[in-house]
Amino acid sequence: MTIQPAPLLIVGSIAFDDLDMPSGEHRDVLGGAATYSSLAASLLGVGARVIGIVGDDFPKGHLDELRKRGVDTEGVLRAPGRTFRWHGRYSPDLASRTTLDTQLNVFADFSPRIPAAYEESPFVLLGNIHPKLQVSVLEQTRRPKLVAADTMGFWIQGEPAALAEMLRRIDLLVINDEEARELSGIHNLVKAARDIRKRGPRLLIIKRGEFGALLFDDAGPFLVPAYPLEEVLDPTGAGDSFAGGLMGYIASRREASPAVIRKAMYFAAALGSFCVEGVGPSRLLAIGRSDVAARIASFAKLVDHGGDLSLAG
Ligand code: AMP
């Protein structure tokens, strides 16, 4: 018998991205945290309920693409004005990026109202967006089982008080190493994790790009490597795909035990690895569940050491 996934609610940006890659420039690419994470969850058979806003410049076809994959877009508002825009430039090795411009546009005056049917959503992903909007969505839900959140430097620097309030209300924070250092002011990641967990989230995942991701919880640190890829085209959205894969797997299992979260880290890393293989969300839009299953199988092989690591003699 297959288990029906539990509802997963996602709030986050839906965007047009301008991407300056070493290989060339891409303009008006579909992006945003909610876009990447809902696509990642859909590849695990979870049709996430998305809360967000787009402007009247946003092609209907983009939302149709999401809906075709089972994403529930009833909570996506269309408002007069321009869609959120982000412009980033990557370093020649793609290891770092600079934000050249962030335009909130319709997100600036957005006050999310979640459809009544979404109030009972046991799993909630507060994707990257203003921490006040993250809290507002959370306040409209009823006792979710697990609330995860993402954020970025833009909010850590710009909205520290709202961010602190958001941190007090969540179970799991998913950020990258640079953000963890920025948020805590501590370079050592183990110490930074201890500091951040004291601010609210009992669980913390620190993503480290090609070096994998670390989970910190009461059961002790846990590491998942990044899937080794021969070609990386565009890292944009990898973090959001990771978070969507993570929460998608947890929703598909309907529980967030330490064991399930550890397995979910593999699905998260697998979805992140697909994301970087194409510009924007193109690769996530091109693959299916069998591709995910195949990558998970090679992932299992990647970390299979035979089972016995006791010291000989
Ligand atoms: P990631 O590469 O996973 O960190 O996410 C990249 C996505 O985040 C892009 O598609 C952007 O549209 C979106 N983004 C960039 N800056 C912000 C911001 N300040 N708030 C919300 N979303 C953002």
Boltz pocket constraint, residues with backbone or C-beta under 6 A from the ligand:
constraints:
  - pocket:
      binder: B
      contacts: [[A, 13], [A, 15], [A, 16], [A, 17], [A, 30], [A, 31], [A, 32], [A, 33], [A, 85], [A, 86], [A, 102], [A, 128], [A, 129], [A, 130], [A, 152], [A, 154], [A, 155], [A, 235], [A, 236], [A, 237], [A, 238], [A, 239], [A, 240], [A, 241]]
      max_distance: 6.0
